[in-house]
Amino acid sequence: MSVADSARASRLSPSVDWLESVDPATGTVVGRVEVTPVDQIPVRVAAAQRAARAWGAVAIAERVRILREAAPALAAAVETIGTLASREMGKPLPEGRGEAKHAASVFAADVESIGRSLAPTIVEDERTRSTMRFDPLGVAAVITPWNFPVSMPQESVLPALVAGNAVVLKPSEETPLTADAWAAPIIAALTAAGHPEVLQVVHGDERQGRALVRSEVQLVVFTGSRAAGADILEAAGPGLKRVILELGGKDPLIVLEDADLEAASTFATRNCFRNAGQVCVGTERIYVAKPVAARFTELLVEKARALKQGPCDEAGVQVGPMVHGRQKAMVLRQVEDAVKRGAALLLGGAGSAGDHGNYVPPTVLANLDHSMPIMREETFGPVACVMTVAGDDEAVECANDSPYGLGGAVFGSPDRAEAVAARLATAMVGINRSCGGAEGTPWVGARHSGYGYRGGVEGDRQFAQVRVISRSKPPTA
């Protein structure tokens, strides 16, 4: 067990009232927050219920105005928030600060856009005029992960607040300081407007999360593992609570024989190793047409070998550590199992240079097949898995041989690549690029990767109760 993991293992014992945040690269304590006792969760939710009644009665334009007031303070705190994100979960400082800067730069525009999505809409025919309203649900429990500790809260909390819901946010126990720093300007703006308990942050581990899901909330928004999502669905069932889940992924990349191999290998390097592979839409499986497989793999290994790994504040670092020792152990178990089953280890792996502390070196595997768990189970680490396929049909068959369906990519001539993409079972597919869509499209998963979705007009409206109020038109002469 690593130093950082040992600290994490002891910090949440029943006798301890503080949650320590640990730098996964060094094991040093970044800071601490007070743990919310489990028996206080219903008390917090009851306060949120009271706050929701007043907040929901505020006109949507005024809710937008109040939330916009947080934007300048959020922008002023970018360096602090981004540094905390990097120190708490290990991503390089430019990435942590970049995440915080982007969140601040789009904050006001996103609030306004969500407000437009949730404004009443008129639908009419010859006899009836109906108003579609998007009204508050009540209290939203928002449970967010550690891998993007600024973006994930913002993308889930803002639509809930604009919709008129009160929110109880439980961030990951790995990144509590980042969540507090991000939420502080919003809480300050709400408090100044007379709504101090509309956004609350609670801290703890899965015990607090379970208590929150089982409390008197009307909406649960969760980003995390498939297993935890299934537990949430089961717990939410008796109360018929609204649930929005973004779960795991096992994203495929298909490289066709007419692909630009330089572009494809550059994308694969970025998408396999960014954030040390701890990305829901990271590339975890690569299917390459046989005529170009050798050259593609050569380019990928060359680019992966050039990546610099280290602590977040070291100049030029591109790949950080795993968030904790348990994650490292799980990733290396998958790699070692694949090698035992016949996979070729082309780069990295256990015992190679850089394998120390919570680090997993950038790793490339080849000679893989779907009998190996690493091609079927989520890895969430810096591992590129390359499998040679005979052609488009086999690539599609292999890509779809998974319970997951979050994102994916196809590289090749655009029309041919799009025809292949249309046959995939994933919800978001990029053609010669990443899977994220144009502004206004939702972030959505298929199969076991998603239940509900966020973003765009349709996604924003999932945070509200749709109501239809109709009146008859006067008869025409």
N, C-alpha and C positions, 0 to 999 in steps of 0.2 A: 504494500500500500504506500502510495506517495505521501510526502509531507503534506501537500495540499489536501489530499483525500482524507488523511488522518484527521486533520483539523475539521474538515466538513463532517466527518463521522461523529465527532463528539460535541459539536456545537449546538445541537438541537435536543440534548437530553432533557427529560422532563423537569429537572431541577434548574435548568438554565433559562433565563428570560431574554437572552440576547442572541441574535443571529449574526455570526461573523461572516463577512465576505472575504474570500481568500483569492489572491492572485494565483491562477493555476500554473503560471510559469515559475514562480519563486516560492510559493507556499506562504508568503507574507500576508498578514491581515490588512485588507484595504480599509475596512471600517466595520461598523456594526449597526444593526437596527433592532428595535425591540420586537420580540415575537408577539403576535396577537394570540392570546390564549384561545383555545378552541371554543370554550364556553362563552367567549365574547363575540364570536361570529354572529350568532342570532341577534345580539344587541346592536352590532354595527348595521346589520341588515334592517332591523326595525327603525333605526335612525334614518337609513336610506329611504325606507318606505315613506316616512313622514316628509323627508325632503323632496321626494319625487312628486308628491301631490302639488306642492307649490311650484316646482320647476316645470312640471308638465302643463301647468296653467299659463305659463309665460308664452307669449306668441313666438313662433319659430324665428321670425326676423330678429326679435330681441335676444333669443337664445344665441343666435349666430353672433350678434353684436357683442354680447358678454364674453363668449369664448374667444372671439378675435382679440380681446384685450390682453390675452395671455401671450400673443405672438411676440411682441417686443422683448419681454422678459425671457422667453424661451430662446430667442435668437441670441440674447446676451449671455446665456448660459451654455452655449454650444460647446465651447472648449471643455468646460467642467463635465458636462454630461458625456461627451464623447470619450474623454480620458477615463472616466469611471467605467464606461462600457468596455473599453479595451483592457483595463486592469482587472475587472471582475471576470471576464470570460476569455481573455487572451488574444483577441484579434489585434492585428497591427494598429498602432495609433492612427495612421491616416484613414483606415477603414472605420474605426470607432468614431473619430471626429467627423468623417464624411457622412456616416449614418445620422449623427446628431444634426449636422448642418442641413442635410436634405430634409429631415423631419421639420426643422424650424422653418426652412424656406417655403415649404408647401402648406404649413399649418393653416394660415388664414384662408388660402385659396381652397383647401380641402373642406374647411368648415362651411364656406360659402357654397361650394358645390353640393355638399350633403344637404344643406338647407334647400337648395333648388330641387334636389331629388325628392325631398319630403314635403314640399309645398302641395297643397290640395290641387287636384286635377279634375277638370270638368269632362264628363263623357255624356253625350246626348244622342238621341235619335229623334224620330218625328214626334213621339209622344212623351218622352221622359227626359228629364235633365238630372243627371246624377253627379254628385260630388264625391270623389274618392279622397278620403282623408287618411293620413298616415300618423296615427296617434301613439302616444307613449304606451309601452307595455307595463312599466312599473320600475322594477329594479333589475339591473343587469349585473351578473357575476362575470367578470372578465379575468380569465386565467391565462397568463402569457408565458412564453418560453424564454430561455436565456440566450439563444443564438443571435437574435436581433433585438436587444433589450430596449431599444428606443422605437424602432419602426413598428414592432408588433403591438405594444400598448397603444400607440397613436392610431393605428389602423382599426383597432377594435373599440377603443374608448370613444373616439370622436363621433362616429355615427350613432352610438348609443346615447351620448349626451345631446347631440343636436336633435335627436328624435324625442327628447323630453324625458328620457329615463334617468334615474340616479344610477351610479355605477359604484360597485365595490370591486376594486382591482387587486388581484393577488398575483404579483409577479413571481417569477422563478426565485427560489431561495438562493440560486447562484448569482443573481444580479439585483439584489434589493436596493442598493444605493443608486443605481442608474434609474430605476423606476421612481424612487422618491424624488430625485433631482428633476426628472421629466415632468412628473405630476405637480410639483410645487407651484409653478407659474399658473397652471390651470386652476388649482385649488384656491390660489390667491385671488384670481379674477372672479371666481364664483363667490368667494367669501365677501369680496368688496361689493358685489351685487346683491348680497343678502341671502346667498344659497350655500352656506358653508359645508353642508354634509352631502351635497349632490355627488361629489367624487371623494371617495375614501380609499386608502391603500391599507391592506392588511398583509402581514408577513408571516411566513412559516413554510411548511413543506406540504406533503400530500394530505396530512391530517387537516390542516386548515382548508385546503382545496376541497376535500370531501365534505367538510362541514358547510362550506359555502354553497356547494351544489345542492346539498340537502336542505338548505335554509329556505326561507320564504322569498325566493327570487323568481322572477317571471321569465328571465332569459339567461342562458349560459353560453358564453362565447369562449371557446377553448382552442388553443393551438398547441399541439404536442403529439404524443405517440398514439398509435392505433389502439393499443390496449387501454390506455387511459381514456380515450374517446369512447370506447365501448362501455367502460365503467360509468362514464358520465351519462350516456344514453340510458343505461339501466336505472341509474339513480334518478334521472329526470322523468322517467316514464310515469310513475304513479301520480305525479303532479301535472302531467302533460305540459311540461315547461318547454318553451321555445329553445332550440339548441342550434348553434352554429359551430361547426367543427372543421378545423384544418388539421389533418392528421399526417401520418408519415408518407414518405415517397420512396420510390426506387427508380428514379427517372432514367429512361433510356436515351441514348444518342445513337442515331443510325447514320452511318457514313456510306453513301452510295458510291459506285465505282466512278461516277463522273463528278465527284465532289472536289472542291478546292481543298487539297490536303493541308496546305499551310494554314488556311482559315479554320478548318475543322480541328486540327491538332491544337491550335492556339485557343479555340473555344474550349476544347476538352480539358486543357491544362487549367484554364481559369475556372471552369465549372466543377472540376473534380477536387481542386485543392483550395479554392477560396474559402476563407473562414475555417481552414483546416478540415474542409469537407463537411462541416456542420451546418448544412444548408438544406432546407426541405426540398428545394428544387435543384439540388446539386446532381450532377451526372454520376450515377452509380453503376450503369451498365453501358458498354459501348459495343455496338454490333457493326462490323466493318466488312464490306464486300471483299471477297477473297483476292481479286486482282490488285487491290490497293492496300491490303491489310499490313503487309510487311513495311511499306514505306510510311504509312500512317503511324504504326507503332513505333518505328524508329524516331519519327519527329516528336511523338508524345514523350518518349523516354528522354530525349535530348532536352526538351523544354522543361520537363519536371525536374530533371537533375539540376537545372540552373536556378531553381527556386531557392531563396534564402529563408531558413527557418530560425525562429528565435523568439525572445520575449517581445512584448508589444512595443516597448520604447527603444528598441535597438534599430539604428538606421538601416533602411533597405530591407527590413524583414517583410516577407510576403505571406508566410505561413506560421501561425502560432501553435500553441499546444492544444491538446484536448481540454475540455472544460474541467475534467476531473479524472482521477485515475481509473474509475469504473468504466468510463467511456473508452479510455485507452485500452484497457484489458479486453473489452468486448470487440473492438476493432481488430486487435491483434489475434484474438481467437479465430475470427472469421478468416483472416489472412493465412494463419498457420494451418487451419483446417483445409483451405483450398489447396495449399501447397502439398499437403499430405495426400490429397485426392488427385494430384497430378498437374495442378496449375504451375506455370512457369513464373517464378519471381524475377522480374526484369529490373526492378529498382526498389530499394527500401526494405520494409518488413522488419520484424523483430531482430535485434542484434546488429543492425546496420548503423552507420554513422548517423547520429542525431537521435537514436533511440535511448532517451534518458528522461527522467522526470515524468511529466505528463505528455511528452512529445511522441507522436507517431510520424516518422519521416514520410515524405511523399512517396507513395508506393504504386508500382505498376505491375499488374498481373496479366498473363496471357494463357492460352491453352485452357480456357474455361468452358464449362458446360452447365446446364441447368440442374444437374444433380447436386451441385455445390451450394450450400446455404448462402454463400456470399453473393450469388446471382439471384437469390430469392428474398432474403431478409434485408431489412434496412441496415446499412452500415454506419452512416453518419460519421465518416472519417475520411482522411486524405488518401483514398485508394481509387485508382483507375483500373477498371476491369474490362479487358479487351477480348472480345470473342469474334472469331472469323465466321462469316455466313456466306452461303452460296449465292444469294441474291435477295431481291426485294421481298419475296414471299417469306423466306426463312427469317429475315430481319423483323418483319411485322409479327410473325408467329411468336418469335422469342420475346419481342418487346411487350406483347400482350400477355405473355405467360407470367403474370404477376397479379396479386390481389390489389396492388396499388394503381393509382391513375392520376397523379398530380400534374407533372410536367414532362416535357420531352423536347427533343430537337431532331431535325433531319437535315443533313448537309448533302447537297447535290444540285443539279440543275433545277431552277425554281419550280417549274411545272411538274416535273417528275417527283421532286421532293414533297410538293404539296399533295400530290396524289397518294404518296406513301403516308404522309401525316394524317390524311383523312381516314385511313384504315386503323389508326392507333386508338387504343382505348383510354388514352390519357385526356384530361380535360383541357390542357393548355399545351400547344406545340409550337415551337419556333422553327421557321425555315431559314437555315443558314444564320441563326441567331438564337438568343435565349427565348424562353417561352412566354415572358410577360407581354401582354397585349397593349394596344393603343390606349391612350387616356380615355377613361369611361367604360372600359371593359372590366368585367369582374375578375377577381382572383378566386379560382374555383378548382376543386378537386373532384375526380370521379372515383367510382368503386370505393375502396376502403380509405381513400385519401381525403374525402370530403363529405360533409353533411351540411347543406347550406353553403353560403359563400359570402364574401365581402366585396365591396368595391363596385363602382358604376351605379347607375340608377337602381337596377334590380337588387344589387347587393346592399345598398344603403337602406332600401325599403324592408329588408329582412330584420332590421332593428326596430321596426314599428309594427303596430297593429293596423292593418288595412280595414277601413270602414267605408261603407257606401251609403250615402244619404241621398234619397231620390225624391223628386216631386214631379207631378204631372205638368206638362205644358198646357197652357190654355188652348182650347180648340181653335183652329184657323178657320177663317170665314170660307 
